[in-house]
Amino acid sequence: QVTLKESGPGILQPSQTLSLTCTFSGFSLSTYGMGVGWIRQPSGKGLEWLANIWWDDDKYYNPSLKNRLTISKDTSNNQAFLKITNVDTADTATYYCARIAYGLRRGDYWGQGVMVTVSS
Amino acid sequence: DVVMTQTPVSLPVSLGGQASISCRSSQSLVHSNGNTYLHWYLQKPGQSPQLLIYRVSNRFSGVPDRFSGSGSGTDFTLKISRVEPEDLGDYYCLQSTHFPWTFGGGTKLELK
């Protein structure tokens, strides 16, 4: 059974760095073809794909936020991480992580999401 | 970026009826490997998106056969037959052929 769960700070101030953790089970990021993606959704709005990390440590970033994003993984502890630097109110959203398979390029299992508010 | 245009934005349906959602892309979604990476998700109120259809027409595990996907190139359709209460929510298409991966704006399926 594949499960993912996001965790984060809840609230932070503009210009701070947002650190998110995705803790998963039922698959391994050391397995060929496996990956984790991060997606966000402002309240009442649509979805935006942010970044992917793959089993071989290859990474992909959405160019619209590329300079502010860092994705990483801890294979031993079944975790993936996303950092967003210099946040502002536009980064207020629910953040999801999802399992992705390299060949299928789809997010098949998603976490429940973590809400992040940027406010002074 | 590939722009994904979903129509309609809102779709009132009757239970037991049929629904059709369109997703059009600003460029072809055929990858250089020949595959087309167009997927459909349903987001029920208060929940995370759940995968329904992957690569145009393949139902994900556990998805009832009331859901079907079709299309090619730049024009794709999700059909739902015999709509049930648990089908209500927001539907999104996702293209993962081109970076950055992009979603459609969403279609809200609601009761008439």
Chai-1 contact restraints between the chains, C-beta under 6 A:
chainA,res_idxA,chainB,res_idxB,connection_type,confidence,min_distance_angstrom,max_distance_angstrom,comment,restraint_id
A,G46,B,F103,contact,1.0,0.0,6.0,A-B,restraint_1
A,G46,B,G105,contact,1.0,0.0,6.0,A-B,restraint_2
A,G46,B,G106,contact,1.0,0.0,6.0,A-B,restraint_3
A,L47,B,Y92,contact,1.0,0.0,6.0,A-B,restraint_4
A,L47,B,F103,contact,1.0,0.0,6.0,A-B,restraint_5
A,W49,B,W101,contact,1.0,0.0,6.0,A-B,restraint_6
A,N62,B,P100,contact,1.0,0.0,6.0,A-B,restraint_7
A,Y96,B,S48,contact,1.0,0.0,6.0,A-B,restraint_8
A,R105,B,Y37,contact,1.0,0.0,6.0,A-B,restraint_9
A,R105,B,S96,contact,1.0,0.0,6.0,A-B,restraint_10
A,R106,B,H39,contact,1.0,0.0,6.0,A-B,restraint_11
A,R106,B,Y54,contact,1.0,0.0,6.0,A-B,restraint_12
A,D108,B,L51,contact,1.0,0.0,6.0,A-B,restraint_13
A,W110,B,S48,contact,1.0,0.0,6.0,A-B,restraint_14
A,W110,B,P49,contact,1.0,0.0,6.0,A-B,restraint_15
A,Q112,B,S48,contact,1.0,0.0,6.0,A-B,restraint_16
A,G113,B,S48,contact,1.0,0.0,6.0,A-B,restraint_17
